[in-house]
Structure formats: C-alpha cells, structure tokens
Amino acid sequence: MTHSPSLSHNPEKPVIDIKNLVTNFGSTLIHENLNLTVFKGEIIGIIGGSGSGKSVLLRTILGLKLPQSGSIRLLGKDIYHAPESAQEHVDKSCGVLFQNGALYTSLTVRENILVPLKEVTQIYPPFADSIVALKLGMVGLPLDTALKYPSELSGGMTKRVGLARALALDPSILFLDEPTSGLDPISAEAFDTLLKKLHAHLGFTVFMITHDLDTIKSVCTRIGVLLHKKLFLGTFEELKKMEDPWIHDYFHGNRARKIFGKGF
Amino acid sequence: MSAPFLSIQKDRSETVLFPKGEWCLWTLGKHYQTLQSITLEDRKLRKVIIDLSEILKIDTGGAVLLLSLKKRLEGQKFSVRFENGSDETLQILNLVHHYPLNLEEASKKSSAFRSFVLRLGESTVNLLSLTLQLTSFFGEVIVTLLQSLRRRSSFRLISFCSHLQDVGVNALPIVGLISFLIGVVLAYQGVTQLKRFGTEIFTVNLLALGILREVGILITAIVVAGRSGSAFTAQIGTMVLNEEVDAMQTMGLDPVNVLVIPRIMALMIALPLLTFFSDIVGLLGGAFMTHTLMDLSYVQFIEQLKLAITPTTFWVGMVKSPFFAFLIGLVGCFEGLQVSGSAESIGQHTTKSVVESIFLVIVADAAFSILFSYLGI
C-alpha cells in the first residue's frame, strides 16, 4: 500500500514545485531561475510566444530533458534526484496528452488505453473492457472507436483518445500540450467542457500549454506567461493589468478583445 | 490475498457488504477474480447493501468493479443499493455510473469460419489488386521515362547524381567483400571436387562461367535489393506519411518524375557497373584461392581464363543487370508509395519490397536462362 500513488494529498503541499530552474540548449539559455508552484486541483495554463520555451518546460517537468540546475518536485519528490521507486510512483501519477496524441500506431485504441494499465496491474479481459469503455465514454467517444487504429481517427478523435490514455491510471496531475490546437471551435469548446467536468469529478491538477484564448478564459484557474526566460504567474485579472508589452498585447489584441469582451 | 478488502455481514433482513481500504486500479487487478466469485448463498435475503463507509480511497477502476458487482447481483434478482459513501466516493460512482461499461456491445465477434472465409477472400482480392497496381505503376513509369527522355529539362539531374552516389559508389565495399568471399568459396569447392579427377585446372573454367554468367549479377542484385530497394521504400514511405508527396502533387510536380525516375535511372546505371566490379573481384577471390590451394600462378590463371570464356560469357551476365535494376527500383518505389497510415506500415512495406524484388530478380534470372538456352547462347 505504501507504494501506491495516492489521489489525496496534503493540500498545503504543492503538487508541482519548481525552484530556480535553468535549462539550456548549448549556449542558448531557455529558462533562467524559473519558479512555479502549483497546488492540488489547480488548472494552470501556460502561454508564451513561439520559441519561448513552453514545450521545453513541459519536457523538463516530465523528465524528458535534463535541466542545467534547479529542482523540480512533483508530489513532493525531486524527480531528478529521487530513488527509482519514487520516480516510478511519480510517473504513474502523471498523465500526459502530447500535442499530436502520440498514440502507438501499431495498437488499436483499446490497446493504447490499456498500455499504462498493463504496466501497473494484472488486468482481466472483462475488467479491461469496462475500463476502456469507461474512459472512452468519459472523453465522449463512441464505443466502436475501441477497435480502430490511430490512422483511422480524425485529429479531434486522436486528441480524445490521447486524453483517454492519459486518464487511464486516474492521474493526480494531467499534463496537456496544446489540447485544443488543430480542433474546430466546436470541438475545442467541447474539449474545454469535458476537461472542466472531469476536473470537477476527479479532482486532478492540470498543467496545460495552450494558445487558445477561450480555454484560458474559461478553464484555467491561474495563468503562467513565459517571457524573458521567466514565468509570470497570476490569475486572469491580475495578468490583464500587467504593464509588459507582450502581456498587454496578448490580453488586449483584436482576437483577445473579441473573446474577453470590449470592456477593457 | 494480503488484506481482506471485502467483508460480508448478514442481518435478519439484509446482507451488508463492506468494501475496505483502497479501491484503486493498481490494487484491484488481482482482486478482480475473487470479486467475481463472490456469490450470496442465502437466497431468502433479497436485499443487499454495499456499505461504502470503510473505503479509504477509490478511483474509477474501483468504481467500475463496485458497479459491475452491483449489476451482477441485480442480474441475480437481488436489490442492491449503496450506503454511507463519502462525498468523494459518491462523486466518482456517479461519474462512472453514467457511462456504458460493456465493450462487447460494440465489438461483436464473428464466427471463426466466417472470419476465415473473409480473410481468404480479402487476401485473394488484395493479391489481384496488387498485381494490377504494380502493372499500372510499371506503365506509368515507362511513360514518364519516355517523356523525360524527350524533354530533357524535366529530368532531375542532381537527384539522379545523389542517388547514383548512394546506390553505386557507397555499395562498392559490401559488394566487393561479398563477391571476393563467394569467389573464394567457389574456388575451394571446385578444387576439392575436381582434384579427384586430376582436373583441378578446370576450377578456373568453373569460376569464370559461374561468376560471369550467374553469381556475380545475382549476388550484386540481391545485395542492392536489400540495401537500396529497401532504402527507396523507407524514404518514399516516410515522405508519403509526412504528406510531402501530396504537397508535391499540389505544386504540379509528378511524384513519379521527381522521386521514382531518378532512383530507377540511378539504379540502372549503378547495377551494371557494380556487376562488373563484382565479376572482377569475384574472379580475384577465385584466383587468390587457386593460387593458395593449387599453387597456380596468376599468369597461369589468366591464360586458363582466356581459354575458358568468350566475350559472350561476360555479356550474358551483364545484359541482365539493367533489367534487374529496373525491377528492384520499380518494386522499391512502388512499395514506398503504397505506405499509408502508420510507422508500422513503413516497416511492412520495406520488408515486402525486399522480398518481392529478390523474388522477381530470381524469376527474371530463370526466364533469362530459358531464353538463352533457347537461343543457344
């Protein structure tokens, strides 16, 4: 029991805790002393211009890119210095939806969703089918999707299957890399609604990279802006008032005004 | 089982089930079968209560199990209800309750015989349509080839040269090494067998005829099919997946002209040259071995070689090579363009490309043999 990832954490303890993170590609510095603290149940949206290092930040948190210095704690465990068993524990408490779904093309949707499950437990066919049916239902896909291969799915369906796979283990933290990019506005809105609903029921923490102004407005509890190699974190209202030209343009541009209203 | 995760209490009027501890995905896989085997013997007690108060933690996996237990008991005419759940537990149960938990409705399995017949039919149709497609691709390539001969400007010279380097020059070491070794092996076998009749000098004839007519070209063609044919398939297949081929078409570029023709042309130039190289190195290997085994000097070897062969012997092998090159290039490019959907598809088509091109090369070689014997060459 001691090894099982737990859903409930001490609310005072941050779920994601990044301190003085420095990452680089060769001599190019991507993040300089970046700090971020995320608490249980938050939905954090990360925005920033192209090349500002959003994806690099995500990859660093996921343990896919080694930082130059600084510490990253997930669920209280330093992912780059913890013993292997603790790292495994963290891996199993994280669900990741990659930008293009990253489904295994040689497996059916059903098998894709079962991949993470098979790693943690022995599953019996009827139970496995129930879980797959549940996850497909949760992300709003018809059940006959289960037997399809990723190449037979549309872009929106691929993202939903990716989300179903990310949810397979009931993760405590859900990482989403541009979940609504490439979706039509209706699907994007449906995705937002879906995420809010699942979040309300399952109480996970979300760390999301997005360009979608609607998502930021309607879903995120706090927003992080990656700018000048640092992260500026705040609620929607707080960021709106910031003086920085990039942030100002972001929240007061033509597109933003259409979505956020003409009031500001 | 390490810890009891479900206890049963019987009252006067009802059965109470107490699920305990963690009801999560990772703890329940192993409990699933035990849970399935739970039966309530006392048929008089029709009321079952699942008391949720002792659950420490639950996730969707646990909820699925509890709900399927409830459904199963209800199927056995018990009345089942949940009681005393915490807010969190009830929330998850409510969420899961909304979704269908049965995949089989969606995936009806057909009978074994039916699926056998279906698969047999499918593969027959596939084979026929593959033949048809390959033939039509053959025609397309020939037409494009003739067009590009007429309009020289449409020929991709740079692409052609880069492929020539790739399939020709870069293949020299491996073709050379294999040919040399084959020469050595043939000479060794020849000498040991012919020694019994005291005619080991005819090993040179054996080598000359064998290598020049058949072995040189076959070995080279097989190495090139494995090396370059597969590379063609993988390159073109990746481009197809990446929508590069579609992009070309929208720009008015013909994929056959841009991708296929330079590759096939390069192969048709490179394979005869490689065959020539293979012939020479194979004979060298043979000469080296006869020198070692029989103490035959290299000058004597060449003298015997002159007696053994005529220019026809050499040309009989050589004339086959552009045809084989065309087959290898055609199949390699064709399979590349057939790639669709996934990374796995590239692997499948690459394998098919190598197998099919080697098969076709050997069939063509047999056809040439029949032709030559008919012509008396």
Interface residues (C-beta under 8 A of the other chain):
Chain A: M1 S4 P5 S6 L7 S8 K92 T105 S106 R110 L117 V120 T121 Q122 I123 Y124 P126 F127 D129 S130 I131 V132 A133 L134 K135 G137 M138 P142 L143 D144 A146 L147 Y149 P150 S151 E152 L169 D170 H201 L202 G203
Chain B: G21 E22 C24 L25 W26 T27 L28 G29 K30 Y32 Q33 K57 D59 T60 G61 V64 L65 S68 E88 Q91 I92 N94 L95 V96 H98 Y99 P100 L101 N102 L103 E104 E105 A106 S107 S340 G341 S342 A343 E344 S345
